[in-house]
Structure formats: C-alpha cells, structure tokens
Amino acid sequence: MRHVGLIAGAAATALVAAGAITYAVAGDDGSSRTPSAESADAGFARDMAVHHQQAVEMSYIVRDRTEDEDVRRLAYDIAQTQANQRGMMIGWLDLWGLPKVSSEPMAWMDMGGMASGKDGALMPGMATNTELKKLGTLNGKQAEIFYLQLMTDHHKGGVHMAEGCAERCTVGVEKRLAQGMVEAQQSEIGLMTDMLKERGAAPRS
C-alpha cells in the first residue's frame, strides 16, 4: 500500500531527527532551566511515555496475529517510532532529575482523574487490559480490524495530549516533538480509517 510506504519513510526521517535532538533539550532555546516536576513539560513526558509503551505493545501483538503485510508494516512503524520517542522522553526526565511516574496522570492538562484507570486504561485513548487480552486471541482479519480500531482510539488520545504540550510546554524541542506527533498521528488516523474501510469496518468512535 503506497500510503503505508510514505508513512514508513516519514517515520524513518522522524527517528533520525529525534536522535539528533535527544540531548539538545538541556540547553534548548539558550536556557539551562530545568522544568519542575509539576510542569507540563515533565507531565507530558511521563504520561506520553506510558501512552507510547502501550502502542508499542499492541503493535507487536498484532504482528504475531496476522500475515497482512500492510498491517504488519504499519504496526512495525508505529512500534519503532513510539519506542524511540518514549526513550527520548524518559531520557529527558532522567536529565532533569525528575520522577518518571505520574502520581496523577493528565494533571498537567488539568484533566487529573479524566480516565478512571480501571482495567489499565490510565489515560484517554488507552486500551483496557481486557482489550489487550482480546487482541492476543484474535487472528487474521479480526485481529487487523480490532488493532486498527484500538490504535485509532489510542492515536486520538495521543493527539489530544500532544496538542496540550504544544500549547503548554516551555521546552522548545519538546514542543516541536509534540507538534510532530500531532501531525504524524493525524495522518495515521486517516490511513487506519481507510484500512478499516477496506476490511468492511470503521473506527469505533
């Protein structure tokens, strides 16, 4: 599928750019100021790292449940891109000497408690543990459809969070990464909607 190839190329470019800016964050915009533990910069890094980890997990699950090359390629691209970005964000928190786990997810967006955390869904868009378990029991077209639906919801939640950082974060390199996430994940939402349609299905919401 041509669109998958285009996204794969964009993902590869993003990975190179991401690696180049990982350690630039300490002196970004000519400042050595360290964000506070309660800042949007730290909150986004912590919460999006968790959000990304689940996307990586879902992507590797579906790669074992289908032989469809388009879905497998998309899943691989998402897993590689988000694993790389997650490493960057954890690295920034380590560089800043800040906690890597949120006591209240989404509090930096004034949305603490927005997701109940019930059954593992810690933030908007995240799949539940039950849904992840179900994905691991499906095969072929059923697995493809459920993965694409879960990942579409996941991306919508991720876009909302990234837009929050693009608006609220103060570290320039992190704001730019967040804006890049918005653009890339919106593109992938469109692609996944098309892939669902090809399979006689649609996003869940």
Backbone as a chain_set.jsonl record, in Angstrom:
{"seq": "MRHVGLIAGAAATALVAAGAITYAVAGDDGSSRTPSAESADAGFARDMAVHHQQAVEMSYIVRDRTEDEDVRRLAYDIAQTQANQRGMMIGWLDLWGLPKVSSEPMAWMDMGGMASGKDGALMPGMATNTELKKLGTLNGKQAEIFYLQLMTDHHKGGVHMAEGCAERCTVGVEKRLAQGMVEAQQSEIGLMTDMLKERGAAPRS", "coords": {"N": [[0.853, -1.184, 0.0], [0.646, 2.152, -0.92], [0.387, 4.42, 0.775], [1.179, 3.465, 3.251], [3.869, 3.029, 2.808], [4.736, 5.661, 2.447], [4.315, 6.733, 4.991], [6.051, 5.135, 6.399], [8.499, 6.061, 5.43], [8.417, 8.675, 6.383], [8.408, 8.171, 9.08], [10.939, 7.072, 9.448], [12.522, 9.299, 8.881], [11.722, 10.917, 10.989], [12.75, 9.498, 13.136], [15.504, 9.801, 12.822], [15.735, 12.57, 13.129], [14.78, 12.771, 15.715], [16.727, 11.426, 17.212], [18.824, 13.173, 16.872], [18.108, 15.362, 18.405], [17.834, 14.57, 20.987], [19.629, 15.014, 23.198], [19.856, 17.704, 23.08], [17.983, 19.04, 24.466], [18.629, 19.95, 27.034], [19.918, 22.414, 26.824], [18.174, 23.866, 25.31], [16.843, 26.538, 23.354], [18.67, 28.288, 24.352], [18.684, 28.197, 27.097], [19.269, 26.856, 30.36], [17.45, 26.127, 32.135], [15.686, 23.967, 34.277], [12.749, 22.078, 33.975], [9.973, 21.981, 36.305], [8.753, 19.35, 38.499], [6.009, 19.38, 38.399], [5.4, 20.591, 36.051], [4.106, 21.175, 32.693], [5.868, 20.208, 30.801], [7.272, 18.109, 32.105], [5.1, 16.528, 32.92], [3.877, 15.815, 30.482], [5.962, 14.364, 29.283], [6.207, 12.168, 31.059], [3.559, 11.04, 30.988], [3.075, 10.604, 28.246], [5.059, 8.82, 27.665], [4.16, 6.502, 28.93], [1.774, 6.153, 27.529], [2.76, 5.747, 24.931], [4.149, 3.354, 25.34], [2.139, 1.445, 25.539], [1.115, 1.511, 22.937], [3.258, 0.451, 21.526], [3.261, -2.12, 22.592], [0.733, -3.112, 21.709], [1.172, -3.074, 18.969], [3.185, -4.954, 18.546], [1.827, -7.207, 19.361], [-0.162, -7.517, 17.351], [1.392, -7.988, 15.117], [2.088, -10.603, 15.366], [-0.261, -11.845, 14.937], [-1.316, -11.703, 12.409], [-0.886, -12.086, 8.856], [-0.963, -10.123, 7.059], [0.666, -7.84, 5.105], [0.513, -5.026, 4.945], [-0.694, -4.215, 7.353], [1.128, -5.317, 9.162], [3.425, -3.878, 8.486], [2.654, -1.246, 9.076], [2.204, -1.54, 11.836], [4.795, -2.158, 12.695], [6.138, 0.221, 12.039], [4.827, 2.052, 13.734], [5.481, 0.957, 16.237], [8.326, 1.174, 16.246], [8.758, 3.95, 15.928], [7.389, 5.043, 18.149], [8.603, 3.766, 20.293], [11.163, 4.832, 20.114], [10.625, 7.57, 20.548], [9.593, 7.394, 23.123], [11.865, 6.614, 24.528], [13.357, 8.953, 24.28], [11.816, 10.756, 25.819], [11.86, 9.605, 28.386], [14.582, 9.807, 28.763], [14.885, 12.603, 28.872], [13.522, 13.168, 31.282], [15.206, 11.858, 33.04], [17.519, 13.351, 32.644], [16.648, 15.766, 33.646], [16.36, 15.075, 36.264], [13.933, 14.239, 37.346], [10.875, 12.641, 38.575], [9.799, 9.599, 36.996], [7.332, 8.551, 36.871], [3.91, 9.329, 36.971], [2.019, 10.666, 39.624], [-0.529, 11.46, 39.368], [-1.949, 10.999, 36.528], [-2.311, 13.071, 33.653], [-2.747, 15.415, 35.056], [-1.29, 17.677, 34.478], [-2.597, 18.751, 32.332], [-4.802, 19.703, 33.473], [-6.623, 17.68, 33.771], [-6.741, 15.663, 35.568], [-7.795, 12.542, 36.759], [-9.492, 12.168, 34.669], [-9.46, 9.838, 33.156], [-10.401, 6.792, 34.471], [-8.613, 4.821, 35.12], [-9.35, 2.311, 35.4], [-9.094, -1.11, 34.812], [-6.639, -0.846, 33.57], [-6.666, 1.298, 31.766], [-5.19, 4.087, 31.755], [-5.157, 6.648, 30.744], [-6.969, 8.912, 28.518], [-7.979, 7.315, 25.533], [-6.365, 5.088, 25.807], [-6.152, 1.522, 25.636], [-7.952, -1.041, 27.398], [-6.903, -3.534, 29.805], [-8.368, -5.826, 29.339], [-9.102, -5.508, 26.679], [-6.593, -5.62, 25.44], [-5.914, -8.243, 26.035], [-7.908, -9.568, 24.587], [-7.164, -8.835, 21.966], [-4.9, -10.368, 21.709], [-5.976, -12.857, 21.309], [-7.158, -12.993, 18.879], [-7.099, -13.553, 15.294], [-5.78, -13.029, 11.965], [-8.0, -11.273, 9.81], [-9.829, -10.409, 11.77], [-8.144, -9.737, 13.907], [-6.692, -7.702, 12.691], [-8.677, -5.717, 12.231], [-9.536, -5.15, 14.87], [-7.174, -4.242, 16.046], [-6.638, -1.951, 14.449], [-8.841, -0.403, 15.142], [-8.474, -0.091, 17.933], [-5.989, 1.235, 17.892], [-6.599, 3.539, 16.514], [-8.312, 4.857, 18.327], [-6.409, 5.134, 20.333], [-4.483, 6.799, 19.132], [-6.062, 9.117, 18.813], [-6.394, 9.924, 21.47], [-3.699, 10.355, 22.012], [-3.065, 12.443, 20.242], [-4.586, 14.511, 21.347], [-3.255, 14.847, 23.816], [-0.692, 15.561, 22.876], [-1.263, 17.94, 21.558], [-1.876, 19.427, 23.798], [0.647, 19.663, 25.001], [2.028, 21.043, 22.989], [0.833, 23.463, 23.262], [1.208, 24.133, 25.988], [3.741, 23.353, 26.985], [7.122, 24.435, 27.722], [9.707, 23.931, 26.96], [11.448, 24.19, 24.094], [12.3, 22.154, 22.201], [10.789, 20.004, 23.0], [8.191, 20.905, 22.606], [8.222, 21.051, 19.837], [8.571, 18.372, 19.178], [6.143, 17.391, 20.16], [4.305, 18.695, 18.463], [5.033, 17.51, 16.072], [4.22, 14.91, 16.634], [1.445, 15.275, 16.678], [0.877, 15.855, 13.975], [1.859, 13.541, 12.636], [0.382, 11.447, 13.818], [-2.246, 12.169, 13.262], [-2.191, 11.848, 10.512], [-1.795, 9.089, 10.391], [-4.167, 8.232, 11.561], [-5.988, 8.84, 9.542], [-5.052, 7.073, 7.578], [-5.483, 4.595, 8.87], [-8.241, 4.622, 9.09], [-8.954, 4.364, 6.406], [-7.881, 1.818, 5.948], [-9.466, 0.277, 7.621], [-11.924, 0.615, 6.352], [-11.429, -0.753, 3.973], [-11.571, -3.264, 4.952], [-14.181, -3.642, 5.523], [-15.037, -2.346, 7.831], [-15.12, 0.137, 10.499], [-13.886, 3.011, 12.387], [-14.291, 2.943, 15.984], [-15.318, 5.165, 17.177]], "CA": [[0.0, 0.0, 0.0], [1.511, 3.307, -1.104], [0.348, 5.309, 1.934], [1.987, 2.878, 4.318], [5.253, 3.294, 2.46], [5.016, 7.073, 2.699], [4.416, 6.923, 6.43], [7.284, 4.48, 6.831], [9.592, 6.977, 5.136], [8.322, 9.801, 7.305], [8.799, 7.674, 10.406], [12.393, 6.937, 9.468], [13.061, 10.646, 8.982], [11.454, 11.393, 12.345], [13.663, 8.826, 14.055], [16.814, 10.444, 12.685], [15.626, 13.888, 13.747], [14.611, 12.575, 17.156], [18.022, 11.092, 17.782], [19.688, 14.34, 16.822], [17.732, 16.387, 19.378], [17.624, 13.986, 22.314], [20.424, 15.649, 24.25], [19.863, 19.151, 22.909], [16.944, 19.621, 25.294], [19.161, 20.589, 28.236], [20.246, 23.801, 26.554], [17.269, 24.332, 24.27], [16.476, 27.95, 23.363], [19.68, 29.058, 25.061], [18.426, 28.195, 28.542], [19.575, 25.607, 31.048], [16.415, 25.992, 33.169], [15.107, 22.635, 34.37], [11.314, 22.128, 34.295], [9.596, 21.441, 37.607], [8.071, 18.06, 38.442], [4.591, 19.614, 38.135], [5.26, 21.329, 34.792], [3.551, 20.486, 31.526], [6.975, 19.51, 30.14], [7.508, 16.845, 32.795], [3.876, 15.735, 32.891], [3.708, 15.25, 29.145], [6.995, 13.341, 29.07], [5.841, 10.987, 31.836], [2.31, 10.42, 30.549], [3.174, 10.124, 26.872], [5.919, 7.631, 27.68], [3.267, 5.395, 29.262], [0.854, 6.027, 26.4], [3.529, 5.155, 23.836], [4.506, 1.976, 25.643], [1.014, 0.578, 25.191], [1.044, 1.427, 21.476], [4.304, -0.493, 21.131], [2.783, -3.45, 22.973], [-0.337, -3.518, 20.795], [1.721, -3.267, 17.631], [3.885, -6.242, 18.489], [0.823, -8.272, 19.449], [-0.839, -7.755, 16.071], [2.337, -8.534, 14.139], [2.099, -12.051, 15.542], [-1.613, -12.379, 14.756], [-1.752, -11.545, 11.027], [0.123, -12.18, 7.807], [-1.185, -8.998, 6.157], [1.898, -7.047, 5.1], [0.238, -3.614, 5.196], [-0.909, -4.048, 8.793], [2.392, -5.616, 9.834], [4.347, -2.767, 8.239], [2.175, -0.114, 9.871], [2.456, -1.843, 13.247], [6.234, -2.051, 12.925], [6.488, 1.638, 12.002], [4.328, 2.672, 14.961], [6.279, 0.45, 17.359], [9.675, 1.725, 16.22], [8.706, 5.395, 16.149], [6.969, 5.389, 19.502], [9.636, 3.3, 21.221], [12.234, 5.819, 20.058], [10.163, 8.786, 21.214], [9.484, 7.084, 24.543], [13.224, 6.669, 25.056], [13.722, 10.361, 24.395], [11.113, 11.399, 26.932], [12.429, 9.068, 29.622], [15.911, 10.402, 28.857], [14.746, 13.982, 29.339], [13.193, 13.137, 32.711], [16.429, 11.48, 33.743], [18.398, 14.508, 32.539], [16.113, 16.797, 34.534], [16.325, 14.565, 37.625], [12.535, 14.253, 37.771], [10.218, 11.325, 38.62], [9.385, 9.064, 35.692], [5.97, 8.031, 37.009], [2.977, 10.355, 37.426], [1.128, 10.311, 40.724], [-1.873, 11.741, 38.862], [-1.863, 11.191, 35.081], [-3.055, 14.133, 32.977], [-2.938, 16.591, 35.906], [-0.644, 18.81, 33.804], [-3.585, 19.301, 31.408], [-5.995, 19.959, 34.286], [-7.55, 16.59, 33.475], [-6.496, 14.579, 36.501], [-8.999, 11.772, 37.025], [-10.318, 12.077, 33.452], [-9.567, 8.397, 32.908], [-10.514, 6.166, 35.788], [-7.529, 3.887, 35.365], [-9.966, 0.999, 35.536], [-8.676, -2.148, 33.868], [-5.412, -0.476, 32.893], [-6.783, 2.467, 30.877], [-4.742, 5.169, 32.616], [-5.363, 7.938, 30.108], [-7.895, 8.846, 27.388], [-7.487, 6.662, 24.32], [-5.66, 3.843, 26.092], [-6.936, 0.287, 25.667], [-8.006, -1.705, 28.695], [-6.215, -4.827, 29.849], [-9.271, -6.803, 28.717], [-8.998, -5.338, 25.218], [-5.292, -6.137, 25.028], [-6.0, -9.702, 26.103], [-8.729, -9.985, 23.451], [-6.359, -8.703, 20.756], [-3.982, -11.501, 21.674], [-6.684, -14.102, 20.991], [-7.71, -12.9, 17.525], [-6.193, -13.852, 14.193], [-6.16, -12.59, 10.633], [-8.785, -10.061, 9.588], [-10.396, -9.957, 13.04], [-7.07, -9.079, 14.649], [-6.379, -6.455, 11.985], [-9.729, -4.737, 12.487], [-9.544, -4.735, 16.273], [-5.963, -3.446, 16.245], [-6.814, -0.649, 13.81], [-9.803, 0.348, 15.949], [-7.807, 0.282, 19.182], [-4.922, 2.197, 17.648], [-7.235, 4.808, 16.15], [-8.679, 5.481, 19.603], [-5.151, 5.451, 21.023], [-3.918, 7.98, 18.47], [-6.891, 10.285, 19.118], [-5.992, 10.355, 22.798], [-2.332, 10.858, 21.916], [-3.103, 13.755, 19.579], [-5.09, 15.468, 22.334], [-2.166, 15.102, 24.754], [0.39, 16.274, 22.187], [-1.73, 19.318, 21.364], [-1.741, 20.085, 25.085], [2.051, 20.024, 25.197], [2.384, 22.078, 22.015], [0.29, 24.72, 23.777], [1.592, 24.441, 27.359], [5.148, 23.086, 27.309], [8.01, 25.591, 27.547], [10.965, 23.491, 26.352], [11.192, 24.277, 22.658], [12.466, 20.909, 21.472], [9.674, 19.134, 23.364], [7.023, 21.448, 21.913], [8.319, 20.669, 18.426], [8.295, 16.944, 19.11], [4.703, 17.219, 20.355], [3.615, 19.101, 17.239], [5.299, 16.459, 15.093], [3.339, 13.786, 16.972], [0.092, 15.622, 16.239], [0.789, 15.73, 12.522], [2.073, 12.158, 12.221], [-0.695, 10.57, 14.27], [-3.434, 12.508, 12.488], [-2.018, 11.195, 9.214], [-2.007, 7.656, 10.585], [-5.6, 8.026, 11.798], [-6.604, 8.8, 8.22], [-4.648, 5.823, 6.936], [-6.148, 3.465, 9.523], [-9.654, 4.689, 8.707], [-9.028, 3.771, 5.065], [-7.599, 0.388, 6.065], [-10.664, -0.328, 8.192], [-12.95, 0.6, 5.301], [-11.074, -1.842, 3.061], [-11.908, -4.518, 5.631], [-15.598, -3.618, 5.837], [-15.221, -1.913, 9.207], [-14.976, 1.581, 10.721], [-13.448, 3.327, 13.752], [-15.337, 2.745, 16.989], [-15.919, 6.446, 17.534]], "C": [[0.892, 1.237, 0.0], [1.556, 4.189, 0.13], [1.182, 4.776, 3.083], [3.456, 3.143, 4.069], [5.65, 4.728, 2.738], [5.19, 7.338, 4.186], [5.684, 6.283, 6.968], [8.482, 5.393, 6.594], [9.604, 8.152, 6.088], [8.766, 9.389, 8.701], [10.305, 7.561, 10.51], [13.06, 8.295, 9.603], [12.898, 11.19, 10.393], [12.41, 10.775, 13.344], [15.042, 9.461, 14.01], [16.799, 11.797, 13.381], [15.528, 13.762, 15.261], [15.94, 12.288, 17.821], [18.937, 12.301, 17.855], [19.373, 15.35, 17.908], [17.608, 15.86, 20.795], [18.364, 14.738, 23.407], [20.513, 17.161, 24.098], [18.906, 19.82, 23.878], [17.491, 20.364, 26.506], [19.467, 22.06, 28.01], [19.362, 24.403, 25.489], [16.917, 25.796, 24.479], [17.429, 28.791, 24.216], [19.501, 29.086, 26.566], [18.771, 26.843, 29.136], [18.549, 25.357, 32.158], [15.818, 24.59, 33.119], [13.627, 22.752, 34.715], [11.049, 21.54, 35.675], [8.858, 20.119, 37.424], [6.601, 18.222, 38.086], [4.349, 20.297, 36.792], [4.611, 20.492, 33.7], [4.639, 19.683, 30.828], [7.215, 18.14, 30.768], [6.287, 15.943, 32.73], [3.651, 15.07, 31.547], [4.711, 14.133, 28.902], [6.643, 12.056, 29.809], [4.626, 10.275, 31.244], [2.41, 9.873, 29.127], [4.099, 8.916, 26.779], [5.088, 6.385, 27.988], [2.328, 5.104, 28.105], [1.542, 5.319, 25.233], [3.839, 3.681, 24.092], [3.367, 1.027, 25.283], [0.869, 0.439, 23.671], [2.072, 0.437, 20.942], [3.84, -1.922, 21.409], [1.709, -3.951, 22.011], [0.205, -3.849, 19.408], [2.456, -4.593, 17.508], [2.922, -7.417, 18.641], [0.244, -8.562, 18.069], [0.115, -8.318, 15.025], [2.437, -10.056, 14.229], [0.752, -12.696, 15.221], [-2.116, -12.274, 13.322], [-0.573, -11.694, 10.076], [-0.004, -11.019, 6.828], [0.002, -8.035, 6.223], [1.657, -5.575, 5.387], [0.055, -3.352, 6.69], [0.391, -4.296, 9.554], [3.395, -4.475, 9.671], [3.948, -1.542, 9.055], [2.491, -0.331, 11.346], [3.937, -1.699, 13.581], [6.666, -0.582, 12.966], [6.057, 2.344, 13.279], [5.183, 2.243, 16.151], [7.659, 1.093, 17.398], [9.684, 3.216, 16.532], [8.387, 5.724, 17.605], [7.941, 4.868, 20.558], [10.785, 4.297, 21.28], [11.837, 7.094, 20.805], [10.039, 8.576, 22.725], [10.865, 7.152, 25.203], [13.711, 8.096, 25.234], [13.107, 10.994, 25.629], [11.604, 10.899, 28.287], [13.825, 9.651, 29.85], [15.866, 11.835, 29.347], [14.443, 14.018, 30.838], [14.417, 12.789, 33.547], [17.406, 12.658, 33.772], [17.963, 15.613, 33.505], [16.093, 16.356, 35.997], [14.927, 14.534, 38.212], [11.937, 12.849, 37.782], [9.733, 10.894, 37.239], [7.974, 8.493, 35.709], [5.082, 9.132, 37.567], [2.148, 9.842, 38.59], [-0.322, 10.534, 40.326], [-1.781, 12.021, 37.367], [-2.798, 12.289, 34.593], [-3.292, 15.379, 33.835], [-2.347, 17.84, 35.251], [-1.556, 19.459, 32.763], [-4.874, 19.659, 32.137], [-7.073, 18.919, 34.015], [-7.294, 15.399, 34.392], [-7.795, 13.859, 36.832], [-9.907, 11.622, 35.817], [-10.516, 10.62, 33.048], [-9.507, 7.698, 34.257], [-9.321, 5.286, 36.135], [-8.044, 2.467, 35.501], [-9.498, 0.066, 34.436], [-7.501, -1.685, 33.008], [-5.476, 0.726, 31.978], [-6.475, 3.722, 31.684], [-5.009, 6.554, 32.071], [-6.338, 7.795, 28.945], [-7.245, 8.209, 26.156], [-6.811, 5.332, 24.577], [-6.623, 2.659, 26.118], [-6.937, -0.274, 27.078], [-7.201, -2.997, 28.643], [-7.053, -5.914, 29.181], [-9.186, -6.731, 27.205], [-7.668, -5.862, 24.698], [-5.295, -7.671, 25.017], [-6.805, -10.239, 24.923], [-7.935, -9.916, 22.156], [-5.43, -9.893, 20.593], [-4.638, -12.831, 21.382], [-7.205, -14.137, 19.567], [-6.647, -13.219, 16.486], [-6.708, -13.233, 12.9], [-6.942, -11.295, 10.605], [-9.379, -9.521, 10.882], [-9.358, -9.22, 13.877], [-6.726, -7.738, 14.016], [-7.393, -5.375, 12.311], [-9.678, -4.231, 13.923], [-8.318, -3.881, 16.588], [-6.14, -2.041, 15.672], [-7.808, 0.209, 14.583], [-9.18, 0.808, 17.26], [-6.773, 1.369, 18.956], [-5.47, 3.546, 17.195], [-7.659, 5.552, 17.403], [-7.435, 5.966, 20.348], [-4.538, 6.717, 20.442], [-4.738, 9.233, 18.77], [-6.559, 10.824, 20.504], [-4.599, 10.954, 22.789], [-2.268, 12.23, 21.274], [-3.566, 14.83, 20.565], [-3.993, 15.84, 23.338], [-1.053, 15.92, 24.104], [-0.003, 17.716, 21.895], [-1.617, 20.104, 22.665], [-0.319, 20.519, 25.354], [2.469, 21.138, 24.24], [1.917, 23.451, 22.489], [0.918, 25.123, 25.11], [3.07, 24.248, 27.693], [6.005, 24.312, 27.019], [9.351, 25.22, 26.93], [10.74, 23.366, 24.844], [11.262, 22.955, 21.915], [11.327, 19.934, 21.787], [8.386, 19.597, 22.689], [7.033, 21.023, 20.443], [8.065, 19.177, 18.242], [6.796, 16.699, 19.229], [3.933, 17.597, 19.095], [3.836, 18.08, 16.129], [4.438, 15.234, 15.346], [1.921, 14.049, 16.48], [-0.055, 15.354, 14.744], [0.906, 14.28, 12.068], [0.897, 11.266, 12.61], [-2.016, 10.903, 13.587], [-3.374, 11.86, 11.104], [-2.295, 9.697, 9.324], [-3.467, 7.329, 10.897], [-6.335, 7.943, 10.465], [-6.3, 7.508, 7.493], [-5.402, 4.643, 7.538], [-7.647, 3.446, 9.237], [-9.861, 4.065, 7.336], [-8.818, 2.258, 5.12], [-8.791, -0.363, 6.686], [-11.763, -0.432, 7.14], [-12.694, -0.529, 4.318], [-11.465, -3.201, 3.632], [-13.372, -4.566, 6.068], [-15.916, -3.171, 7.243], [-15.018, -0.392, 9.292], [-14.436, 1.808, 12.12], [-14.609, 3.188, 14.724], [-16.023, 4.048, 17.375], [-15.422, 7.537, 16.593]], "O": [[1.793, 1.354, 0.83], [2.626, 4.664, 0.51], [1.819, 5.543, 3.805], [4.207, 3.445, 4.997], [6.756, 4.995, 3.207], [6.092, 8.068, 4.597], [6.319, 6.814, 7.879], [9.372, 5.496, 7.439], [10.662, 8.581, 6.549], [9.414, 10.157, 9.413], [10.89, 7.911, 11.536], [14.036, 8.445, 10.338], [13.797, 11.834, 10.933], [12.84, 11.436, 14.29], [15.68, 9.639, 15.047], [17.72, 12.136, 14.125], [16.122, 14.549, 15.998], [16.246, 12.844, 18.876], [19.73, 12.436, 18.787], [20.247, 16.119, 18.307], [17.307, 16.622, 21.713], [17.777, 15.063, 24.439], [21.171, 17.829, 24.896], [18.992, 21.028, 24.1], [16.869, 21.323, 26.964], [19.291, 22.872, 28.918], [19.76, 25.36, 24.825], [16.717, 26.25, 25.606], [17.064, 29.848, 24.729], [20.106, 29.916, 27.245], [18.588, 25.808, 28.495], [18.745, 24.492, 33.012], [15.485, 24.087, 32.045], [13.277, 23.46, 35.66], [11.81, 20.7, 36.156], [8.394, 19.805, 36.327], [5.999, 17.304, 37.528], [3.2, 20.555, 36.434], [4.572, 19.264, 33.775], [4.373, 18.595, 30.315], [7.345, 17.138, 30.065], [6.411, 14.737, 32.511], [3.278, 13.899, 31.48], [4.357, 13.077, 28.377], [6.767, 10.967, 29.247], [4.653, 9.064, 31.024], [1.887, 8.796, 28.838], [3.929, 8.076, 25.895], [5.289, 5.336, 27.377], [2.112, 3.947, 27.744], [0.977, 4.409, 24.626], [3.796, 2.862, 23.174], [3.605, -0.071, 24.779], [0.535, -0.639, 23.178], [1.789, -0.324, 20.016], [4.003, -2.815, 20.577], [1.772, -5.091, 21.55], [-0.253, -4.789, 18.758], [2.36, -5.272, 16.486], [3.172, -8.499, 18.11], [0.167, -9.721, 17.659], [-0.313, -9.051, 14.134], [2.829, -10.714, 13.265], [0.621, -13.92, 15.226], [-3.23, -12.711, 13.034], [0.578, -11.46, 10.442], [0.761, -10.934, 5.868], [0.3, -7.482, 7.282], [2.5, -4.926, 6.007], [0.588, -2.381, 7.225], [0.715, -3.561, 10.487], [4.126, -4.146, 10.605], [4.798, -0.88, 9.651], [2.981, 0.571, 12.024], [4.288, -1.174, 14.638], [7.461, -0.187, 13.819], [6.813, 3.134, 13.846], [5.564, 3.072, 16.977], [8.118, 1.512, 18.461], [10.516, 3.69, 17.306], [9.032, 6.576, 18.215], [8.082, 5.48, 21.617], [11.32, 4.578, 22.352], [12.616, 7.629, 21.594], [10.343, 9.474, 23.509], [11.009, 7.684, 26.304], [14.39, 8.416, 26.21], [13.786, 11.682, 26.391], [11.747, 11.682, 29.226], [14.205, 9.951, 30.982], [16.707, 12.248, 30.146], [15.036, 14.806, 31.576], [14.635, 13.351, 34.62], [18.039, 12.927, 34.794], [18.793, 16.301, 34.1], [15.837, 17.174, 36.881], [14.736, 14.767, 39.406], [12.428, 11.962, 37.084], [9.313, 11.717, 36.426], [7.479, 8.011, 34.691], [5.455, 9.799, 38.532], [1.635, 8.724, 38.554], [-1.231, 9.897, 40.858], [-1.556, 13.165, 36.971], [-3.929, 12.417, 35.063], [-3.967, 16.308, 33.392], [-2.856, 18.943, 35.452], [-1.316, 20.595, 32.355], [-5.908, 19.89, 31.511], [-8.267, 19.219, 34.025], [-7.596, 14.26, 34.036], [-8.793, 14.504, 37.154], [-10.975, 11.018, 35.917], [-11.61, 10.221, 32.646], [-8.645, 7.998, 35.083], [-9.051, 5.035, 37.309], [-7.268, 1.531, 35.693], [-9.511, 0.426, 33.259], [-7.381, -2.085, 31.85], [-4.446, 1.148, 31.454], [-7.38, 4.351, 32.232], [-5.082, 7.524, 32.826], [-6.526, 6.692, 28.431], [-6.112, 8.529, 25.795], [-6.69, 4.519, 23.661], [-7.764, 2.781, 26.565], [-6.024, -0.01, 27.86], [-6.863, -3.488, 27.566], [-6.515, -6.814, 28.536], [-9.196, -7.757, 26.524], [-7.617, -6.479, 23.634], [-4.751, -8.303, 24.111], [-6.433, -11.248, 24.324], [-8.014, -10.828, 21.333], [-5.2, -10.368, 19.481], [-3.947, -13.837, 21.22], [-7.647, -15.183, 19.09], [-5.449, -13.161, 16.764], [-7.898, -12.95, 12.753], [-6.594, -10.333, 11.29], [-9.43, -8.307, 11.077], [-9.662, -8.195, 14.487], [-6.496, -6.754, 14.719], [-7.022, -4.246, 12.632], [-9.764, -3.028, 14.166], [-8.421, -2.899, 17.323], [-5.827, -1.054, 16.337], [-7.635, 1.424, 14.67], [-9.339, 1.964, 17.655], [-6.684, 2.318, 19.735], [-4.865, 4.583, 17.466], [-7.398, 6.748, 17.533], [-7.416, 7.059, 20.914], [-4.121, 7.607, 21.184], [-4.167, 10.306, 18.962], [-6.456, 12.036, 20.694], [-4.338, 11.944, 23.474], [-1.503, 13.089, 21.713], [-3.005, 15.924, 20.609], [-3.825, 17.014, 23.67], [-0.532, 16.859, 24.706], [0.833, 18.616, 21.977], [-1.304, 21.294, 22.653], [-0.087, 21.611, 25.873], [3.177, 22.065, 24.631], [2.523, 24.472, 22.164], [1.142, 26.309, 25.353], [3.594, 24.911, 28.589], [5.655, 25.133, 26.171], [10.062, 26.091, 26.429], [9.947, 22.544, 24.385], [10.396, 22.656, 21.093], [10.944, 19.131, 20.936], [7.583, 18.774, 22.249], [5.994, 20.681, 19.877], [7.424, 18.764, 17.276], [6.237, 15.893, 18.485], [3.005, 16.889, 18.702], [2.933, 17.815, 15.336], [3.975, 14.588, 14.406], [1.272, 13.158, 15.932], [-1.006, 14.703, 14.312], [0.142, 13.834, 11.212], [0.465, 10.426, 11.821], [-2.828, 10.008, 13.355], [-4.385, 11.381, 10.591], [-2.948, 9.111, 8.46], [-3.95, 6.257, 10.532], [-7.198, 7.086, 10.276], [-7.178, 6.914, 6.867], [-5.904, 3.787, 6.809], [-8.253, 2.377, 9.153], [-10.823, 3.327, 7.121], [-9.498, 1.508, 4.421], [-9.078, -1.501, 6.314], [-12.45, -1.45, 7.051], [-13.632, -1.192, 3.875], [-11.664, -4.165, 2.893], [-13.763, -5.412, 6.872], [-16.941, -3.559, 7.803], [-14.776, 0.271, 8.283], [-14.509, 0.913, 12.963], [-15.772, 3.301, 14.336], [-17.163, 4.046, 17.842], [-15.815, 8.695, 16.729]]}, "num_chains": 1, "name": "protein.A"}
